[in-house]
Amino acid sequence: MSSFKDSTLTDSDVLGVSAPGLASEEDAAILAKLGYKQELRRNFTMIEIFGISFSIMGLLPSIASVLVYTIPAGPVGMVWGWFLASGFIFVVGLAMADLGSAMPTSGGLYWWTHFFASPTTRNPLSFLVGYSNTLGLVGGLCSIDYGFSLMFLSVIVIARDGNWTPSNGVIYATYLATVLCHAAVATLSSKIMGKLQTVFVVMNFVVIAATVIALPIGARHHRNSAHYIFAETANLTTWPTGWTFMLSWLSPIWTIGAFDSCVHLSEEATRPAKAVPFGILTSIGSCWFFGFIIMIVLAATINPDLESVTGTKFGQPMAQIYYDAVGKNGTIGLMCLLFLTQFLMGISILVAASRQTWAFSRDGALPFSAFFRPISQRFGFIPLRAIWGCAFLAVVLGLLTLVAPAAAQALFSLAVAGNNLAWGVPIFARVVWGQKKFVPGPFYTGDRFSVPVAWIAIVFLVFGTLLAMFPIGGPNPTPESMNYTVVITGAVWIGALTYYYADARNWFTGPKITIADEQLTEEQQVAIRAKGLEEILTTENRGSGRDADVEGV
């Protein structure tokens, strides 16, 4: 395999792999070197790849959804917990950017795992990463739409002065309608989805600006001191104070997630070897910086009686912070901005989850892969069935909201633990087994720093995964306050490996070739074989590049 920096793509290099109307010859040729035919339309510019990652993060709505993790540690947990954890997340982004620039494909995480892992581990690890990433992204959709439902309903509670409490059934009905709306938007807006990301980013900055301006003004007569903001600790749990501070890291860990969406959209990005690392690092960096500012503002304006904030009758600590600063009408206005922005987050993460699901189906790893594999030409060359498959799975997982709040809370942590494993394994595989096979792309942290960055990322991801499994209230949880993440993610991981060793090991051999051999130059065929890919060239795709998988509906 040769580095994209060092390769000159001549006319003969791209012969047969051009995709008129879908991608430039250069972008199609890069994908061909990874064994895949260009099937999705490259609608996303570099800025729009940043946009989809940043809009999924949905900085302020995400912070509002997970304040329950930070407030128990007091202002120090809110401010410095955010700053420190975000710094480590940026290191993870650097490690992923190295890989995303070198090998940009929609199924990047499990593809990289298969490429770098040892011959005996590549298939099971790739299979595990694919399932963990797919379900982690769907878990992210669940948690975003569940958070939206709570925010939306909290506005009704505020309007009724706290004299109404939504039942679990009402929450689920709101959640269900939200998921279906997101699937419809992701289907009908595919041709302008890249442009919509700019709108989503603007909306995020509007709600951030409104909050950081309105709160200090509204709370001007009772703002907290600088010492309180930067040095005051608290402990509203039965954990030791130090561990409560560490649990506050879950807020940025959950918020600054899904930056792997840049990888999953890489086959729809122009100049992906540069767009993917740019999107990853700018989205994480923006959240690190602006999130730090937001946390300072919240710490400056929060009621020092923190228990009254976490136990608010409005059901959302953010709503109580708004209410104390700007009153009822101001709170309703700001919460409306919040839940509208959260709604947009759900659209973006469904798009990313569907691309990962489609890529995994393309390689035959998911149940009913043949059903989810086709691309819809009518709706703009998108994986239509994968979009609705992800939505259906989110509807089913959302039934946990009918069980108990603790079970619903596990949806948040599924996104953390599932994605952490999927991010960490390919980085680990690279530095342990595949460092000599790694050839950098246009973005590279350098020979001196790349491996240390990767090890720091691995250690942090392991720590973050374990952190996500702790009950936030204390070491002796009740069934209602238990953190069921270990149960849900354990079921996903054990289930995936059980499925592999019981059946899939007989047919799953990793990423498959989807481009006919006569469409490849000799150089590209050599590059593909060097990657250890299995060449699956059936009668129906030989010479056609599997056009049968592009459907008209």
Stockholm file with secondary structure:
# STOCKHOLM 1.0

chainA/1-553         MSSFKDSTLTDSDVLGVSAPGLASEEDAAILAKLGYKQELRRNFTMIEIFGISFSIMGLLPSIASVLVYTIPAGPVGMVWGWFLASGFIFVVGLAMADLGSAMPTSGGLYWWTHFFASPTTRNPLSFLVGYSNTLGLVGGLCSIDYGFSLMFLSVIVIARDGNWTPSNGVIYATYLATVLCHAAVATLSSKIMGKLQTVFVVMNFVVIAATVIALPIGARHHRNSAHYIFAETANLTTWPTGWTFMLSWLSPIWTIGAFDSCVHLSEEATRPAKAVPFGILTSIGSCWFFGFIIMIVLAATINPDLESVTGTKFGQPMAQIYYDAVGKNGTIGLMCLLFLTQFLMGISILVAASRQTWAFSRDGALPFSAFFRPISQRFGFIPLRAIWGCAFLAVVLGLLTLVAPAAAQALFSLAVAGNNLAWGVPIFARVVWGQKKFVPGPFYTGDRFSVPVAWIAIVFLVFGTLLAMFPIGGPNPTPESMNYTVVITGAVWIGALTYYYADARNWFTGPKITIADEQLTEEQQVAIRAKGLEEILTTENRGSGRDADVEGV
#=GR chainA/1-553 SS CCCTTTCCCCHHHHTTTCBTTTBCHHHHHHHHTTTCCCCSCCCBCHHHHHHHHHHHHCHHHHHHHTHHHHGGGHHHHHHHHHHHHHHHHHHHHHHHHHHHHHSCCTTHHHHHHHHHSCTTTHHHHHHHHHHHHHHHHHHHHHHHHHHHHHHHHHHHHHHTTTCCCCCHHHHHHHHHHHHHHHHHHHHHTGGGHHHHHHHHHHHHHHHHHHHHHHHHHHTTTSCCCHHHHHHCCCCCSSSCHHHHHHHTTHHHHHHTCCTTHHHHTGGGBSSHHHHHHHHHHHHHHHHHHHHHHHHHHHHHHSCSCHHHHHTCTTSCHHHHHHHHHHHHHHHHHHHHHHHHHHHHHHHHHHHHHHHHHHHHHHTTCSTTHHHHCCEETTTTSBCHHHHHHHHHHHHHHGGGGGTCHHHHHHHHHHHHHHHHHHHHHHHHHHHHTCGGGCCCCSCCCCTTTHHHHHHHHHHHHHHHHHHTTSCSSCSSCCTTTCCTHHHHHHHHHHHHHHHHHHTGGGTCCSSBCCSCGGGSCHHHHHHHHHTTCBCCCCTTTTTTCSGGGEECC
#=GC SS_cons         CCCTTTCCCCHHHHTTTCBTTTBCHHHHHHHHTTTCCCCSCCCBCHHHHHHHHHHHHCHHHHHHHTHHHHGGGHHHHHHHHHHHHHHHHHHHHHHHHHHHHHSCCTTHHHHHHHHHSCTTTHHHHHHHHHHHHHHHHHHHHHHHHHHHHHHHHHHHHHHTTTCCCCCHHHHHHHHHHHHHHHHHHHHHTGGGHHHHHHHHHHHHHHHHHHHHHHHHHHTTTSCCCHHHHHHCCCCCSSSCHHHHHHHTTHHHHHHTCCTTHHHHTGGGBSSHHHHHHHHHHHHHHHHHHHHHHHHHHHHHHSCSCHHHHHTCTTSCHHHHHHHHHHHHHHHHHHHHHHHHHHHHHHHHHHHHHHHHHHHHHHTTCSTTHHHHCCEETTTTSBCHHHHHHHHHHHHHHGGGGGTCHHHHHHHHHHHHHHHHHHHHHHHHHHHHTCGGGCCCCSCCCCTTTHHHHHHHHHHHHHHHHHHTTSCSSCSSCCTTTCCTHHHHHHHHHHHHHHHHHHTGGGTCCSSBCCSCGGGSCHHHHHHHHHTTCBCCCCTTTTTTCSGGGEECC
//
